[in-house]
């Protein structure tokens, strides 16, 4: 049997394989992975955008000539154990095509002076139909040592065993874009479990085009949220899936948790967003589940027994195991995750209402300080019980089951204080006479103590008053105004944004105080009148700015525009009339 000749251009093929990692960020992440594979305690990344040079150094086990050449002859085939982060051998050549030249320098752990340096020149390799080999030279001038680099009799003592150095990387901004933020996120998302286990530190230094340097240390922290019960689900095609998840900890910027996806036998991870975007059409996850797992409420890991990581490390192999894995995620959410997500959403909404309530309460507090509105204070003085919080003298009162944030301050200076907020307030020796604390009940703040004292004030509470037609109810014992957050008028303002909600609740607080200070014989009738005015008031809140032309897009007649142009010039017109009269 005759055979036709077959062959391929090895140089071009090598560059195409390196194209699995199209961006410099991908190359850096792949290099970090290789450093972690070699049990590095410290990895140093330097990116110089001015000279277009990059270095990645680590103090791991290093590479011998035999190991390097074995990797070089096994590109694109697995030569690492399955429990290693990388198993495809492409990381070694990933810089090709994205820089003019890169070097790989290393010495094995057993030999602190056995450094070898290999040079990869992109254009030289591109022109080689058959690659004759990679140039190598010894580096007797280098010696490994712990601590800072220094020179000793012509030898440079360095704290790294392996270095990848890229020279004159591509000026293409779509390819070369690297930031500390993107490195921080990518490193922790992909390698966090292994970094935690090995206590690896990554130090990133970026020098911008102006020569300014910024540095950051990257460490993988343990998950800090509230641990949920681990769940394991067995499915025919995907095997066993383990859900090790937490409710993410609240920060100043909200909940910022991330859910990571991976193989049960490998430390490499993909964040859920990347995982979801990579799914083929036959493995799609429903929008509700995606929204929940990307919301920031959850953090932790979902690990599967049978899914296989794709060579690109940006997805998993599209097979029956992946389809089964996706169905298991759906099942977990329906049976477990949905309830946790609903509770977290409700708490976030409560926190939001409390924050908006505090802002509105500041307005009411300042209003009550004005002498012309002193009549409204009669409402507060009619309450029978008040409440005190942290910073007040001990009282034998009943501790409330709810927490609240109190608003304190003098005219022109009002601050919000909750438990642990701001500077500690001195404990007064006696309760303040005529003290009127303004508080907003919700999940934040400190417990309140119900007392019969001078601390009579107004409390605002947002509640889902199921089955009630009332928009608000005032407890005349404690001065607690409860607003029904399920009322249709409240929901209309909710759709229109925070500004409308705050204005509406300020209006309702005024209603409650006004009726409480009014004579008892006509307050019931006045409540009916005010209830009828609530709907048109909400309509005005939502639509009046646009209808009156106070916002862009409002329907105004041409005559209105002319009138508005001349409205600002009455004094000038009057001056002209006077000048004519004098003439």
VEXMI-294194 format. One record per residue (C-alpha): residue in one letter; x, y, z. Coordinates in steps of 0.2 Angstrom, whole numbers. Example, Ala and Ser with C-alpha at 12.3 -4.5 7.8 and 13.67 -1.06 7.14 Angstrom:
REM VEXMI-294194
['A',[62,-22,39]]
['S',[68,-5,36]]
This chain:
REM VEXMI-294194
['X',[0,0,0]]
['X',[7,17,-5]]
['X',[6,31,7]]
['X',[5,50,4]]
['X',[18,61,13]]
['X',[11,71,28]]
['X',[19,84,38]]
['X',[16,101,46]]
['X',[25,117,49]]
['X',[31,115,67]]
['X',[35,133,71]]
['X',[18,139,65]]
['X',[10,124,75]]
['X',[19,129,91]]
['X',[12,147,89]]
['X',[-5,141,86]]
['X',[-4,130,102]]
['X',[2,146,112]]
['X',[-14,155,105]]
['X',[-24,145,118]]
['X',[-19,159,129]]
['X',[-23,175,118]]
['X',[-20,188,131]]
['X',[-5,192,142]]
['X',[-17,191,157]]
['X',[-20,173,153]]
['X',[-1,170,151]]
['X',[2,177,168]]
['X',[-11,167,176]]
['X',[-4,151,168]]
['X',[13,155,174]]
['X',[6,158,192]]
['X',[-2,140,191]]
['X',[15,133,186]]
['X',[23,141,201]]
['X',[10,134,212]]
['X',[13,117,205]]
['X',[31,118,211]]
['X',[26,122,229]]
['X',[31,140,228]]
['X',[29,150,245]]
['X',[32,167,236]]
['X',[28,172,218]]
['X',[34,189,212]]
['X',[26,197,196]]
['X',[33,212,188]]
['X',[24,221,174]]
['X',[34,236,167]]
['X',[22,245,154]]
['X',[35,258,151]]
['X',[49,246,144]]
['X',[36,233,140]]
['X',[44,219,150]]
['X',[36,206,162]]
['X',[45,194,174]]
['X',[37,180,185]]
['X',[48,173,198]]
['X',[45,160,212]]
['X',[55,151,225]]
['X',[47,134,222]]
['X',[56,118,218]]
['X',[63,124,202]]
['X',[66,113,186]]
['X',[81,103,180]]
['X',[86,101,162]]
['X',[79,83,161]]
['X',[62,90,168]]
['X',[62,105,156]]
['X',[66,94,141]]
['X',[53,82,145]]
['X',[40,96,146]]
['X',[46,103,130]]
['X',[44,87,120]]
['X',[26,84,128]]
['X',[18,101,124]]
['X',[-1,98,123]]
['X',[-1,81,131]]
['X',[-3,78,150]]
['X',[14,75,159]]
['X',[7,81,176]]
['X',[-2,71,189]]
['X',[-21,74,189]]
['X',[-20,82,206]]
['X',[-9,96,199]]
['X',[-17,113,193]]
['X',[-10,111,176]]
['X',[-11,96,165]]
['X',[-9,101,147]]
['X',[9,107,145]]
['X',[4,123,136]]
['X',[9,135,150]]
['X',[28,133,145]]
['X',[25,141,128]]
['X',[10,152,132]]
['X',[21,168,130]]
['X',[25,164,111]]
['X',[17,177,99]]
['X',[14,190,112]]
['X',[32,196,114]]
['X',[47,197,104]]
['X',[57,185,116]]
['X',[55,176,132]]
['X',[67,167,143]]
['X',[65,153,155]]
['X',[78,152,169]]
['X',[78,139,183]]
['X',[88,128,194]]
['X',[82,112,204]]
['X',[80,113,222]]
['X',[95,102,226]]
['X',[107,113,216]]
['X',[107,132,221]]
['X',[120,136,207]]
['X',[113,125,193]]
['X',[104,139,184]]
['X',[100,136,165]]
['X',[92,148,153]]
['X',[82,144,138]]
['X',[78,157,125]]
['X',[62,158,114]]
['X',[62,170,100]]
['X',[45,171,92]]
['X',[50,176,74]]
['X',[64,163,74]]
['X',[52,149,79]]
['X',[39,155,66]]
['X',[51,153,52]]
['X',[56,135,56]]
['X',[47,121,47]]
['X',[56,109,58]]
['X',[62,115,75]]
['X',[80,111,78]]
['X',[79,115,97]]
['X',[78,129,109]]
['X',[94,138,113]]
['X',[101,135,131]]
['X',[115,142,141]]
['X',[121,140,158]]
['X',[120,154,171]]
['X',[135,152,183]]
['X',[133,170,189]]
['X',[117,166,198]]
['X',[115,158,215]]
['X',[99,154,225]]
['X',[98,162,242]]
['X',[84,167,254]]
['X',[81,186,257]]
['X',[85,200,245]]
['X',[96,199,230]]
['X',[114,204,232]]
['X',[131,202,223]]
['X',[146,192,230]]
['X',[162,191,221]]
['X',[154,191,203]]
['X',[139,180,208]]
['X',[122,187,210]]
['X',[113,179,225]]
['X',[94,179,221]]
['X',[78,174,230]]
['X',[70,164,216]]
['X',[73,147,208]]
['X',[63,150,192]]
['X',[60,165,181]]
['X',[50,168,165]]
['X',[55,185,157]]
['X',[46,192,143]]
['X',[54,206,133]]
['X',[46,219,121]]
['X',[28,212,123]]
['X',[15,217,110]]
['X',[9,235,110]]
['X',[-9,229,106]]
['X',[-20,235,120]]
['X',[-33,222,117]]
['X',[-20,209,121]]
['X',[-8,217,134]]
['X',[-21,224,146]]
['X',[-16,219,163]]
['X',[-21,227,179]]
['X',[-18,223,198]]
['X',[-37,221,200]]
['X',[-38,208,185]]
['X',[-23,199,192]]
['X',[-30,199,210]]
['X',[-47,193,204]]
['X',[-40,180,192]]
['X',[-27,172,204]]
['X',[-39,171,219]]
['X',[-53,164,208]]
['X',[-43,150,200]]
['X',[-30,146,213]]
['X',[-37,151,230]]
['X',[-39,133,237]]
['X',[-22,128,233]]
['X',[-14,145,239]]
['X',[-24,143,255]]
['X',[-17,125,257]]
['X',[1,130,253]]
['X',[0,147,261]]
['X',[7,155,245]]
['X',[10,174,243]]
['X',[9,183,227]]
['X',[17,200,225]]
['X',[12,210,210]]
['X',[21,226,205]]
['X',[15,236,190]]
['X',[26,251,183]]
['X',[15,262,172]]
['X',[20,271,156]]
['X',[25,287,167]]
['X',[36,276,178]]
['X',[25,276,193]]
['X',[24,260,203]]
['X',[10,252,212]]
['X',[12,235,222]]
['X',[-1,223,230]]
['X',[1,207,240]]
['X',[-12,194,236]]
['X',[-16,180,249]]
['X',[-30,168,248]]
['X',[-41,170,263]]
['X',[-53,158,271]]
['X',[-71,160,267]]
['X',[-78,172,281]]
['X',[-97,171,278]]
['X',[-110,160,288]]
['X',[-107,142,284]]
['X',[-122,133,276]]
['X',[-124,114,278]]
['X',[-114,104,266]]
['X',[-125,96,253]]
['X',[-120,81,242]]
['X',[-130,75,227]]
['X',[-127,59,217]]
['X',[-132,59,199]]
['X',[-130,46,186]]
['X',[-120,55,173]]
['X',[-110,67,183]]
['X',[-107,57,199]]
['X',[-106,65,216]]
['X',[-107,84,217]]
['X',[-103,93,234]]
['X',[-110,110,238]]
['X',[-98,119,251]]
['X',[-106,136,252]]
['X',[-108,151,264]]
['X',[-118,166,265]]
['X',[-106,180,261]]
['X',[-101,192,274]]
['X',[-108,210,273]]
['X',[-95,224,268]]
['X',[-96,242,266]]
['X',[-100,238,248]]
['X',[-113,225,251]]
['X',[-110,206,249]]
['X',[-96,202,237]]
['X',[-96,183,238]]
['X',[-90,172,224]]
['X',[-95,154,220]]
['X',[-81,144,212]]
['X',[-84,128,201]]
['X',[-71,114,199]]
['X',[-67,96,198]]
['X',[-67,87,215]]
['X',[-49,80,212]]
['X',[-41,96,206]]
['X',[-38,113,215]]
['X',[-41,123,199]]
['X',[-57,134,199]]
['X',[-68,144,188]]
['X',[-79,158,195]]
['X',[-97,154,192]]
['X',[-99,168,180]]
['X',[-86,162,168]]
['X',[-93,144,170]]
['X',[-110,149,165]]
['X',[-105,159,150]]
['X',[-95,144,144]]
['X',[-110,132,144]]
['X',[-116,125,128]]
['X',[-134,127,124]]
['X',[-139,110,129]]
['X',[-132,113,147]]
['X',[-140,130,151]]
['X',[-144,135,169]]
['X',[-160,145,172]]
['X',[-159,163,175]]
['X',[-165,162,193]]
['X',[-151,151,198]]
['X',[-138,161,188]]
['X',[-145,177,197]]
['X',[-143,169,214]]
['X',[-126,162,212]]
['X',[-119,178,204]]
['X',[-128,190,217]]
['X',[-114,190,229]]
['X',[-125,183,243]]
['X',[-116,166,241]]
['X',[-98,161,242]]
['X',[-89,144,242]]
['X',[-86,130,230]]
['X',[-97,118,220]]
['X',[-86,102,215]]
['X',[-90,88,204]]
['X',[-83,71,202]]
['X',[-84,68,183]]
['X',[-83,84,174]]
['X',[-67,87,164]]
['X',[-58,104,163]]
['X',[-55,109,145]]
['X',[-37,113,139]]
['X',[-41,131,138]]
['X',[-45,131,157]]
['X',[-60,143,153]]
['X',[-73,129,152]]
['X',[-77,111,155]]
['X',[-78,97,142]]
['X',[-96,97,134]]
['X',[-102,80,138]]
['X',[-115,70,148]]
['X',[-106,73,164]]
['X',[-107,92,162]]
['X',[-126,91,158]]
['X',[-129,81,173]]
['X',[-119,93,184]]
['X',[-129,108,178]]
['X',[-146,98,182]]
['X',[-139,95,200]]
['X',[-135,114,202]]
['X',[-154,117,197]]
['X',[-159,104,210]]
['X',[-149,111,224]]
['X',[-156,128,221]]
['X',[-174,122,221]]
['X',[-172,112,237]]
['X',[-160,122,247]]
['X',[-152,138,239]]
['X',[-169,146,234]]
['X',[-174,148,253]]
['X',[-157,155,258]]
['X',[-157,167,243]]
['X',[-175,173,248]]
['X',[-170,176,266]]
['X',[-154,186,261]]
['X',[-164,196,248]]
['X',[-177,201,262]]
['X',[-163,206,274]]
['X',[-155,217,261]]
['X',[-172,225,258]]
['X',[-174,228,276]]
['X',[-157,236,278]]
['X',[-161,247,263]]
['X',[-177,252,270]]
['X',[-168,256,287]]
['X',[-155,266,278]]
['X',[-168,276,269]]
['X',[-178,278,285]]
['X',[-163,286,294]]
['X',[-161,298,280]]
['X',[-179,303,281]]
['X',[-179,304,300]]
['X',[-165,317,299]]
['X',[-177,328,290]]
['X',[-191,326,303]]
['X',[-179,329,317]]
['X',[-173,345,310]]
['X',[-191,350,306]]
['X',[-196,347,324]]
['X',[-182,358,330]]
['X',[-189,373,321]]
['X',[-200,384,333]]
['X',[-214,387,321]]
['X',[-217,368,321]]
['X',[-217,366,340]]
['X',[-235,360,339]]
['X',[-230,343,332]]
['X',[-220,340,347]]
['X',[-236,337,356]]
['X',[-238,321,347]]
['X',[-222,314,354]]
['X',[-226,320,371]]
['X',[-242,310,371]]
['X',[-233,294,369]]
['X',[-233,283,385]]
['X',[-216,274,383]]
['X',[-200,278,375]]
['X',[-184,269,372]]
['X',[-165,271,375]]
['X',[-150,263,368]]
['X',[-131,261,370]]
['X',[-123,276,379]]
['X',[-137,279,391]]
['X',[-138,276,410]]
['X',[-145,259,416]]
['X',[-164,257,416]]
['X',[-175,243,422]]
['X',[-184,242,406]]
['X',[-189,228,394]]
['X',[-176,225,381]]
['X',[-185,225,364]]
['X',[-183,210,352]]
['X',[-179,222,338]]
['X',[-163,232,334]]
['X',[-164,250,328]]
['X',[-152,264,322]]
['X',[-154,281,332]]
['X',[-152,298,324]]
['X',[-143,310,335]]
['X',[-136,328,333]]
['X',[-139,346,335]]
['X',[-146,358,322]]
['X',[-135,357,306]]
['X',[-126,342,313]]
['X',[-135,325,312]]
['X',[-126,309,312]]
['X',[-132,291,311]]
['X',[-125,279,325]]
['X',[-128,261,327]]
['X',[-119,247,337]]
['X',[-101,249,334]]
['X',[-102,265,323]]
['X',[-91,280,325]]
['X',[-83,286,341]]
['X',[-90,279,358]]
['X',[-102,291,366]]
['X',[-100,295,384]]
['X',[-112,287,396]]
['X',[-123,301,404]]
['X',[-126,301,423]]
['X',[-144,304,421]]
['X',[-157,303,407]]
['X',[-159,318,397]]
['X',[-174,328,401]]
['X',[-185,331,386]]
['X',[-174,319,375]]
['X',[-183,314,359]]
['X',[-174,300,351]]
['X',[-178,297,333]]
['X',[-175,279,328]]
['X',[-178,267,313]]
['X',[-181,249,317]]
['X',[-172,236,306]]
['X',[-158,223,306]]
['X',[-144,236,309]]
['X',[-140,245,325]]
['X',[-142,241,343]]
['X',[-156,233,354]]
['X',[-167,246,362]]
['X',[-174,247,380]]
['X',[-192,251,382]]
['X',[-193,263,397]]
['X',[-205,275,405]]
['X',[-194,291,406]]
['X',[-190,307,397]]
['X',[-184,297,381]]
['X',[-200,299,371]]
['X',[-197,299,353]]
['X',[-203,293,336]]
['X',[-198,276,329]]
['X',[-200,271,311]]
['X',[-204,253,306]]
['X',[-206,245,289]]
['X',[-217,230,289]]
['X',[-225,218,277]]
['X',[-243,220,284]]
['X',[-251,204,275]]
['X',[-269,206,271]]
['X',[-270,224,278]]
['X',[-277,239,268]]
['X',[-269,251,280]]
['X',[-254,261,273]]
['X',[-248,266,290]]
['X',[-252,262,309]]
['X',[-246,272,324]]
['X',[-243,263,340]]
['X',[-248,277,353]]
['X',[-239,268,367]]
['X',[-222,268,360]]
['X',[-223,280,346]]
['X',[-219,267,333]]
['X',[-225,272,315]]
['X',[-227,256,305]]
['X',[-227,258,286]]
['X',[-235,244,276]]
['X',[-222,240,262]]
['X',[-235,229,253]]
['X',[-247,243,251]]
['X',[-249,247,232]]
['X',[-245,265,234]]
['X',[-228,261,243]]
['X',[-225,248,229]]
['X',[-227,262,216]]
['X',[-214,273,224]]
['X',[-203,258,226]]
['X',[-203,256,207]]
['X',[-199,274,205]]
['X',[-183,274,216]]
['X',[-176,279,233]]
['X',[-180,297,231]]
['X',[-199,295,230]]
['X',[-199,282,244]]
['X',[-190,294,256]]
['X',[-202,309,251]]
['X',[-217,298,253]]
['X',[-212,291,271]]
['X',[-208,309,276]]
['X',[-225,314,271]]
['X',[-233,299,281]]
['X',[-223,304,296]]
['X',[-230,321,295]]
['X',[-247,314,294]]
['X',[-245,303,309]]
['X',[-238,317,320]]
['X',[-251,330,314]]
['X',[-265,318,318]]
['X',[-258,313,335]]
['X',[-257,332,340]]
['X',[-274,336,333]]
['X',[-290,336,344]]
['X',[-297,319,346]]
['X',[-315,323,340]]
['X',[-309,327,322]]
['X',[-294,316,320]]
['X',[-303,301,314]]
['X',[-312,312,300]]
['X',[-295,320,296]]
['X',[-287,302,294]]
['X',[-300,298,280]]
['X',[-296,314,271]]
['X',[-278,311,272]]
['X',[-280,293,266]]
['X',[-289,300,250]]
['X',[-275,312,247]]
['X',[-261,298,247]]
['X',[-265,292,230]]
['X',[-264,309,221]]
['X',[-249,313,231]]
['X',[-240,298,225]]
['X',[-245,302,207]]
['X',[-237,319,209]]
['X',[-221,312,216]]
['X',[-219,301,201]]
['X',[-225,311,187]]
['X',[-225,330,192]]
['X',[-207,334,188]]
['X',[-209,327,170]]
['X',[-226,334,167]]
['X',[-221,352,173]]
['X',[-205,351,163]]
['X',[-193,350,178]]
['X',[-185,335,170]]
['X',[-180,332,152]]
['X',[-193,324,141]]
['X',[-208,332,149]]
['X',[-222,338,137]]
['X',[-221,357,136]]
['X',[-230,368,124]]
['X',[-220,380,113]]
['X',[-228,394,122]]
['X',[-221,388,138]]
['X',[-204,388,131]]
['X',[-205,406,126]]
['X',[-212,411,142]]
['X',[-198,403,152]]
['X',[-185,412,141]]
['X',[-193,429,145]]
['X',[-197,425,163]]
['X',[-179,428,169]]
['X',[-179,446,161]]
['X',[-192,456,170]]
['X',[-180,468,178]]
['X',[-172,472,161]]
['X',[-189,475,153]]
['X',[-194,486,167]]
['X',[-178,496,165]]
['X',[-181,499,146]]
['X',[-199,505,150]]
['X',[-192,518,162]]
['X',[-178,524,150]]
['X',[-192,527,137]]
['X',[-202,537,149]]
['X',[-188,548,154]]
['X',[-184,551,135]]
